[in-house]
Amino acid sequence: MRCLAAFGVALALAGDAPAAGRPNLVLLIADDVSADDLGCYGNPAARTPAIDRLAASGRRFDAAFLTASSCSPSRSSIVTGRYPHNLGRASELHAPIAAHLPWFPRLLREAGYYTELAGKHHMTSEAPAPGEAAQPAPFDRIGNGNGPGNRGGHATWVEALRQRPPDRPFFFWFAALDAHRDWDGDADWREELYGPKHAPDKLPLPPALADTPQTRQDLASYYNEVTRFDYFVGQVVAELERQKVLENTLVLVLADNGRPFPRAKTRLHDCGMKTPLVAHWPAGLARPGVPARSLVSAIDIAPTLLSLAGAALPETLQGVSFAPLLADPEATVRRCAFSEHNWHDYEAHGRAVRAEGYLYIRNRRPGLAWQGPADSVASPSHQSLRAQRDRGTLTAAQADVFLAPRPVEELYLTAQDPQQLSNLAGRPEHAAAQARLAALLDAWSEATGDSAPERLSADGFDRETGKRLPGMERNAFRGLPAGSDRGASRISRPGPR
């Protein structure tokens, strides 16, 4: 069974490109931020005025999904335009990308773009095999983005824009550390820039969290970092405007995974995998302010930017360009999107497909809970849930954090069940849809060389406390990554789209 991609690469956008030629490109990536924690996605408590303005005069994507809700696998997937299990060991946290795979910033650089990364990197490559050449450098310059009184990865973004070569189109990968635990935003807070800190008692609680003072303060600290990220997004936009290059600059704002709280980060459900995605490009975007509803995958970013830049598109890409959505928000660029849950502190193997308004999940390790990553487990929010669990007062959404065994299959109508709490798998009235999505997942797994080796990477941390397990230092927990037994890093077939 195949899902057809409605459009390929589209370069004919609304209006002619300015005389300056190819667009400049800026990618702004938040760290661990959920889509529903931005104002433009309907959260009245969120203070994200800069991103909200970009959405109002640009394009908000309402169905953009990551391939992994896990930091380095998600970023590695974005930078290569490939699914995590097709990256080699990089499908798992803190592991390198296979050496033979090109990164799209390098291809932009070879096409004449100045390329720079400032902020969180978190992407590495394996050493090349004997006789294999190393990949050329993807970036002209790399910096950690920090400065005095600012450990959020965004202190040097404006400076980077000012120091760029003036005679070349540019691509900036601006990656914040906001809003990753542990929180440093509170200590580095500057009220004259970011406004007052968020009041814990004024914030809406996600349904999976316990309403305790500890949880509320934890969530307020998170919102503070979301607001700080937004401030620096605004500073980048203001500098582009000051340089008179904003008109022909495509700005993309997104996150690498969901918020670092229970039932969010590392989840295959929307709370972990749905990303904010906002595009702003005055010279190349038609019908600004109208949201796009087509499914979009994070692996579509690389082919989109390369095609708009007129750069070479390598055969290794598995995504499709979403440039048609810049010209027409009602277009469709893909009809299904796939996501993965591999090792992130804990043993896991989950797969998901979104199509036809459904989310279908298959779990190859159903005996294990999906409690979230170790930093979330160690957080006040998770520990408040543990105490509530021990008192026997958890709601359904909260109990799902600890559920084990989990269902092998899950099926949700996401518009009717945005929190994905009512599992429709096995219900006769949804049997046909379940069979279609299961077949899609099978076809994708076969085409892309996915697998679930018996010896997956094991737990490296305690599932109750988040503390590192004794003897698990120095990668002692590492097993075989998904797809390694099928040579998936050498497979570029995309499967259904």
N, C-alpha and C positions, 0 to 999 in steps of 0.2 A: 504494500500500500504506500502511496506517495502523497505528500502534501505539496502542492505547487506553489512556488514563489511567484507572486503576481508580476513583479517587476525585477529587472536586473539593474545594472548601473544606469543612472539617469544624470546627465550633465546639463540638460536643457532646463534650467530653473527659471523662475519668474524673472523676466527682464534680462538684459544683457549684463554680463559682468563688467565692472568698471574698467577703465583703461589700465588700471594698475595690474590687471590680469588675475592670476589665481588667488583664491582667498587665503588670508592668514588663518591659522587654526589655533585655538586655545582650548585645552581640555582641563577642566577643574574637577578634581575628584575628592569628595568627602570620604572620611574614614569611618565606617560603621554608622551610617545614617539611613533611617527608613524613609520611604517616600511620604508616608503620612505624618512626618514630623516637620514638614515645610508648609508655610502658609498657602502657597499656590496649589497645594494638593488638598486644601480644605481643612487644615488644622487652625482653628481660631486662636490657639494659645501660642503658636509658633511665631517667633520674631525673625523673619527672613525677608526683609523688604527688598534687598538687592536681587535675590533670585526671583522673588515675586514680580519685580518690574521686568526682568528678562522674559519671564513667562508671558506677561501681559502684552509685550511687544514682540514676542518671538513665538516659539512653539513648545507647548508642554506635551510630553508623551505620556499617555495614560495607561499604556500596556507594555512598558519596557521591563525586561527581566534579565537578571544576571545568569551566568552559567554556573556560578558557585557563590554561596553566601559565606565566603571564607577569603581572608585578605589576599594573600599572595596568589592562590589559584585564580581568583577573580581577576586580579590585575594582569597576571600572566596570560589569561585567556583574552583580555582586552587587547594587550599589546601585540598578540600574534594573530588574533582573529580565529582562534581555534578552541574547541571544547577542551576542558581540563584533562580528560583522560587521553587526549591526543597530543599532550605536551610532554609525555614522559613522566618523570617523578614530580613535576610541578603541579600535578593534580592534587597533591597534598601540601599542607601548610609548610612554609620555610624550605621548600625543595626547588631545585633548579629546572629550568626549561631545557629540553633536548637541544644540543648544540647546533644542530643543522637547521633549526627553524628560524626564519627571519622575523625581526620585530618591525612593525610598520614605521616607527620613527626613522629607522635607518633608510627605508625606501624613500621617505620624504626627503631625508638629507641628500640622498643620491639624486633626487629630482630637483635639487637646488634650494631646498628649504634650510633655514637655520633652525636647529632643534635643541631644546633645552629642557631638562627635568629639574624642578625645584620643589623640595619637600620629601615626602615619604617615597622611597623607591620600592623596596621589597620584591624586586624581580632580579633573578640571577640566571645565568646560563651554565650548563655543564661544560666541562673542558671538552674540546673536540676530540673525536676518536683519532687514533694514529692514521696519518695520511689525510685527515680531514681538516680543511682550513677553518680558522675561527671566523665567526661572523664579524663584519665591520662594525665599528662603534655606532650605536643608534643615536647618540646625543652628542652635540658639539660641546655641551657643558652640563655638569651635574652638580647640584648643591643640595644640602639638607633643608634649606629654607628657614632655618632658625636664626634668631637674633636676640639681642639683650631684652629680657622681659617677655620673650615670645618663643615658646617651645612648640608651637602648633604647626610648624612647617611652612608658614605663609609669610614670614617676616620679610623675605627678599623678593617676593613676586613682582612688586612694582619696580624695584631696582633692576630685576632681570629684564623687564620690558624696556627700561630706559637704556640698558647697555647692549641691546641687540644690534646686530649689523643693520644699518638703515637701508641697505640696497638689496636685501633678499626677503622673500616671503618667509614667514616664521611659523613654527609650531612649538607651543609651550605645553608641557605636561606639568601642571601645577597640582600637586597632591598634598592635601592637608593631613595632619595627624588628628585633627578634630573630626569625629568625636570618639576617639579611642580611649579605653581605660589604660592606665589610671588617669583620672582627671587632673590636668594641670591648668586648665582654663580659669578655675576659680582663683588660684594663687596669682596668676598673671593678668587678672581682670583689669580692664581700664574702662571705667564707667563713662568717661568723657567720649570714648569711641564706640563702645558697644551698648551703652545704655545700662539700666539697672539689671542686676542679676534676676533670674526667674524666681518667682516666689513658689516654694514647694507646694503650698496649699492651693494654688491656683491652676495647677496643671491637670489635664485629663489623664487618667491612668489607663494604659493599655489593659485589656481584660485579663491578661495572664499574670498581672502583677498584684501583689497583696498591698492593701492600703495601710501602710505603716509609715511613721515619720522617717525611718531609715530609707525606705523605698522612695518616698517623695523627695528627699534630699538627693538621693542617687540620681533620680530622674531630672531634677532641677540642674544638677551639675552637667548632665548630658545636654540638656537644652541650652545651657550657657555656651557650650562648645559649638553647637549647631549655629547659634547666633554669631559667635566669633568667626566661624568659617564664612558665613554670609557676609560679614563686614568686609572681609578681604576679597571676596568675589566682587563686591561693589567697588573696591579700590582698583582692581584690575580693569573693570569696565570703564571707570573714570579715567584711568591712565590711557587706555586705548582711545577714548574719546579726545583726551587732551592731545594725543599724537595725531589725531585726525585719521585714524585707521580703523575705527570701530565699524564703519559702514561696510567694509569688505573683510571683516573678520568673523568667522564662524566660531562662536563660543558655545561649548557644550558643558553642562553641569550635571554631574551624576554622583553616585556613591558606589563603593566596592561591595558592600553588603549591608544587611539590616542592622538596626541598633543593637549594641552589646548587652542585651537583657534577655531574660528567659523568654522562650518561644519567639525568638527573632533571629539573631545571628546564627548561622549554619543551617537554618531551617530551609526545607524545600517549599514550604508554604509561602504565601505572599508576604507574610510578616518578615521573612528573611530574604526572599529572592526578588521581590519587586523593588526596582530602583527608581528614584526620581531621575528624570532625564528632561532637561530643558535646553532648547537650541535657540540661539539668537544670531541673526545674520541679516541686517537691514538690506543689503544689496542682493541677496539671493534667496530670500524667503517670502513666499506669497501668502496672502491672507493671515498676517500676523495676529496673534491672540487667539486663533482657533486651534484647539488641541487636536492631536493625532490619536486615533484609537486603534490603529493597526498594531498587532504584536511586533515587537522589536526585541532583538537579543543583543547582549553586550558584544558578541562576536561580530555584529554588524557595523560597529564603529570603525574598525580598521578598513574594510572595503569602502565605506562611505568617504572617509577622509582621503584615502589614496585616490579614489576616483575623482573627487572634486579637485584634487591637486594635480591631476593629470599624471600621476606617478604610476609605476608598474605595479600590477596586481599579481602577486606570486600565486602559484598553483596550490600553495599550502593553506590559503584562506578557506574557511568553511562557512563564513557569514555571507550576507547579501547587503548591498548598499541600501540605506534607507533615504537616499537623496530624493526619491519621489515624494516622500512625505514633507519635504521642505517646500516643494512646489504645490502639493495638493494634500492637505491634512486628511482628506477622505480616501486617499489611496490605500492600497494594501500591499505590503512588501513581503510578508510571510504569514502563513496560516497556522503554524505551530512553532513552539519554542521549547527547548530542552534545557534542563538544569541537572546538576549533580551534587551529591553530598558525599565527599570522601573524608579521609582522615583530617581532622582538625582537633588535636589534643586527644581525641577518642576514636576508637574503631568505628567505622561506619561505611555503608555502601547503599545509598539511596539514589533513585533516578526519578525524574518527573518530566511530563510533557503537558503543555498548555495548548489546547485547541478546542474549537467549537464552544467556547465559554466554559469549558471544564478544566480542572486541574486533576491529573491522574498521577499518582505516586506509587512506586514499587520499591519495597525495602528488602534488601538481601541480608540484612542483619536485624530481623524483627525482635530478637530477644533483648536488644539493647535499647535503652531510653535515648531520646533526643533532647537531652537536658541543656544543650548549648555548650559553648566553649569554656575552657577552664577559667578565664578571667570573669566571665559572667557567672559561673558557678560559685566563685569565691566572693561575689559581690553582695552587698547588703540586700539587694532586691531578691536574689536567689535564696539567701539564707532566711529572709523573712518568709518566703514560700515554704521552705523546709519546716519552719516552726509551725506554720499554718497547717501543713500536711500532717504533722505529728499530732495536731489537735483534731484532725479529721474534718476540717472546715473548708477544703478547697472547692472552688467552682470547677466546672467542666474544662474551661480554658486553662486554669491553673493546674489541674490534675494531669493534663496532657503533657506538661513539662516532665513529669516523672513516669509516664506510662511505659510499662514494660511487662509483658511483650507488647509490641506495637503491631498494628495490622500489616500484613504483607502487602495489601493493596489499599489505597485510599482514593476516593473520587469525590470531587466537590464541584458544584456550580458556583463559581466565584462571585458573580454579581449578586446572587441571592444569599450567599454565605461568605462575606468578605473575610471573616476570621477563620474560615475553614474548620468548623466545629461539628458539622453534620456529615459524617462519612456515608456516601451514597453507594459505595462499593457493595455489590451483592444484591442490591435492590432490583427487582424485576423490571421496573419502569425505566431504569437507567442501564440495563444490561447491554443493549446494543451500543450505546455510547461508550461504555466501559470496554467492550470488545474492540471498538475502533481505535480508541486511544492506546489500549494495550498493544494492538498490532502496530501502531505508529512507533511506540517505544521499542518494540522488537525489531522493526525495520531499521530504526536509527542505531540501535546497539550493534546490529549485524554490519551495517554499512560503515560505521566508524570504528569498529574493532573493540568495542567496550567488553569488559569482562569483570567477574567478581572472583579473583583468586582466593583460594581457601585460606592462604596465609596473608591476610591483609595486615596493615600496620595496626598494632595493638594500642590499648589505652596507655597514655603517658602520664595521666593525672587521675586523681581520685574523683569519682563522679558525685560524691556528696560534698566535698570540701573545695575542690579545685586545686588541691596541692599536688605537686609533682610526686609521682610514685617512686619509691626507692629503687635504684638500679636502672631507671629509665633515662638517665642522662646520655648524651652523646649518641642519640639516634638508636638506642638499644631497642626501641619499640618498632622500628621500621620493618615492614614486611614488603610484599609485592604491591606496587600501585596498580590500580585498575587498568586493564588493557595492555599491560606489559607483556603478558604471555601471548598476545596476538600482534605484537609489533605496532601498537596503535599510534605511536609517535611518527611512524612513517606513512600512515594512512591519512589522506586528505579528502576522502569522500565525505560530503556533509550529511548524507541521509536526508530524510524528509525536511522540507522547509515550507 
